[in-house]
């Protein structure tokens, strides 16, 4: 069961430092998903970027198969990630694979993860991507975890 290990203030400070660091965009996203996974005590944290062709591309992950990065895509509205991007609303599920919109991608190795929290990343009301946190055990993410 994940909990906010470091707390939101520590996470925000670490994210601010990562954003200010001299890093390439891929290295920065890799560091961000690692920080979030650690802070939340989660097994998985992934970031999907919404491309110009309306595909959501797995751009960084902590916990899923690293070979799936830049190989896994979902269309806008497809799967849980596509649904979150299309509706620009967060989604928290105790058992993601049982949701009718769930779209399994074998290359990610996510078949054993049940708990799911996905939040859209927005700028000026436009979806830029989706941040996903997953855990093995079935659980409901608390509201403060979604807001952090």
LOPA-246902 format. One record per residue (C-alpha): residue in three letters; x, y, z negated. Coordinates in steps of 0.25 Angstrom, whole numbers. Layout:
BEGIN
residu:ALA&px:X&py:Y&pz:Z
...
% end
This chain:
BEGIN
residu:UNK&px:0&py:0&pz:0
residu:UNK&px:6&py:13&pz:4
residu:UNK&px:6&py:25&pz:-5
residu:UNK&px:13&py:39&pz:-4
residu:UNK&px:26&py:35&pz:-9
residu:UNK&px:33&py:49&pz:-8
residu:UNK&px:21&py:57&pz:-8
residu:UNK&px:16&py:67&pz:3
residu:UNK&px:25&py:79&pz:-2
residu:UNK&px:38&py:70&pz:0
residu:UNK&px:33&py:65&pz:13
residu:UNK&px:30&py:79&pz:18
residu:UNK&px:44&py:84&pz:14
residu:UNK&px:50&py:72&pz:21
residu:UNK&px:42&py:74&pz:34
residu:UNK&px:46&py:89&pz:34
residu:UNK&px:61&py:85&pz:32
residu:UNK&px:59&py:75&pz:44
residu:UNK&px:53&py:85&pz:53
residu:UNK&px:64&py:95&pz:50
residu:UNK&px:75&py:85&pz:52
residu:UNK&px:83&py:85&pz:65
residu:UNK&px:77&py:72&pz:71
residu:UNK&px:72&py:67&pz:84
residu:UNK&px:57&py:66&pz:85
residu:UNK&px:58&py:50&pz:85
residu:UNK&px:67&py:50&pz:73
residu:UNK&px:58&py:61&pz:66
residu:UNK&px:45&py:52&pz:68
residu:UNK&px:52&py:40&pz:63
residu:UNK&px:56&py:47&pz:51
residu:UNK&px:42&py:52&pz:49
residu:UNK&px:35&py:39&pz:49
residu:UNK&px:46&py:33&pz:40
residu:UNK&px:43&py:44&pz:30
residu:UNK&px:28&py:43&pz:30
residu:UNK&px:29&py:28&pz:29
residu:UNK&px:38&py:29&pz:17
residu:UNK&px:30&py:40&pz:10
residu:UNK&px:17&py:32&pz:12
residu:UNK&px:23&py:19&pz:8
residu:UNK&px:18&py:14&pz:21
residu:UNK&px:23&py:2&pz:30
residu:UNK&px:20&py:9&pz:43
residu:UNK&px:20&py:24&pz:48
residu:UNK&px:19&py:27&pz:63
residu:UNK&px:18&py:39&pz:71
residu:UNK&px:10&py:39&pz:85
residu:UNK&px:12&py:51&pz:94
residu:UNK&px:1&py:55&pz:104
residu:UNK&px:8&py:56&pz:117
residu:UNK&px:3&py:65&pz:129
residu:UNK&px:-3&py:53&pz:136
residu:UNK&px:-13&py:51&pz:123
residu:UNK&px:-5&py:39&pz:119
residu:UNK&px:-1&py:37&pz:104
residu:UNK&px:14&py:32&pz:104
residu:UNK&px:20&py:25&pz:92
residu:UNK&px:31&py:35&pz:89
residu:UNK&px:37&py:31&pz:76
residu:UNK&px:34&py:20&pz:65
residu:UNK&px:39&py:15&pz:52
residu:UNK&px:34&py:1&pz:50
residu:UNK&px:29&py:-3&pz:64
residu:UNK&px:37&py:-10&pz:74
residu:UNK&px:47&py:1&pz:78
residu:UNK&px:48&py:-5&pz:93
residu:UNK&px:33&py:0&pz:94
residu:UNK&px:37&py:15&pz:93
residu:UNK&px:35&py:21&pz:107
residu:UNK&px:29&py:8&pz:112
residu:UNK&px:16&py:8&pz:105
residu:UNK&px:5&py:18&pz:110
residu:UNK&px:-10&py:19&pz:108
residu:UNK&px:-19&py:28&pz:116
residu:UNK&px:-27&py:40&pz:110
residu:UNK&px:-39&py:33&pz:103
residu:UNK&px:-33&py:19&pz:103
residu:UNK&px:-30&py:12&pz:90
residu:UNK&px:-30&py:18&pz:76
residu:UNK&px:-19&py:28&pz:80
residu:UNK&px:-26&py:32&pz:93
residu:UNK&px:-39&py:34&pz:85
residu:UNK&px:-32&py:43&pz:75
residu:UNK&px:-25&py:51&pz:86
residu:UNK&px:-38&py:53&pz:94
residu:UNK&px:-47&py:57&pz:82
residu:UNK&px:-35&py:65&pz:75
residu:UNK&px:-40&py:59&pz:62
residu:UNK&px:-33&py:50&pz:51
residu:UNK&px:-37&py:35&pz:50
residu:UNK&px:-34&py:27&pz:37
residu:UNK&px:-37&py:12&pz:38
residu:UNK&px:-36&py:1&pz:28
residu:UNK&px:-35&py:-10&pz:39
residu:UNK&px:-31&py:-4&pz:52
residu:UNK&px:-32&py:-17&pz:61
residu:UNK&px:-46&py:-18&pz:57
residu:UNK&px:-50&py:-5&pz:63
residu:UNK&px:-57&py:-5&pz:77
residu:UNK&px:-47&py:5&pz:83
residu:UNK&px:-35&py:-3&pz:78
residu:UNK&px:-25&py:-5&pz:90
residu:UNK&px:-14&py:-15&pz:87
residu:UNK&px:-1&py:-13&pz:94
residu:UNK&px:7&py:-26&pz:92
residu:UNK&px:21&py:-19&pz:94
residu:UNK&px:19&py:-11&pz:82
residu:UNK&px:18&py:-22&pz:72
residu:UNK&px:7&py:-16&pz:65
residu:UNK&px:-2&py:-28&pz:64
residu:UNK&px:0&py:-30&pz:49
residu:UNK&px:-3&py:-16&pz:45
residu:UNK&px:-17&py:-13&pz:39
residu:UNK&px:-18&py:1&pz:32
residu:UNK&px:-17&py:12&pz:42
residu:UNK&px:-17&py:27&pz:41
residu:UNK&px:-16&py:36&pz:54
residu:UNK&px:-16&py:51&pz:54
residu:UNK&px:-16&py:60&pz:67
residu:UNK&px:-4&py:69&pz:68
residu:UNK&px:-10&py:82&pz:73
residu:UNK&px:-5&py:96&pz:78
residu:UNK&px:-15&py:107&pz:80
residu:UNK&px:-26&py:96&pz:81
residu:UNK&px:-19&py:88&pz:91
residu:UNK&px:-15&py:74&pz:88
residu:UNK&px:0&py:72&pz:90
residu:UNK&px:0&py:57&pz:84
residu:UNK&px:-4&py:48&pz:73
residu:UNK&px:4&py:44&pz:61
residu:UNK&px:0&py:30&pz:55
residu:UNK&px:3&py:24&pz:42
residu:UNK&px:1&py:9&pz:40
residu:UNK&px:2&py:-2&pz:29
residu:UNK&px:1&py:-17&pz:28
residu:UNK&px:-10&py:-17&pz:17
residu:UNK&px:-24&py:-13&pz:20
residu:UNK&px:-26&py:0&pz:12
residu:UNK&px:-32&py:13&pz:14
residu:UNK&px:-23&py:25&pz:15
residu:UNK&px:-26&py:36&pz:5
residu:UNK&px:-31&py:50&pz:10
residu:UNK&px:-18&py:56&pz:4
residu:UNK&px:-10&py:47&pz:12
residu:UNK&px:-17&py:51&pz:25
residu:UNK&px:-15&py:66&pz:22
residu:UNK&px:-1&py:64&pz:18
% end
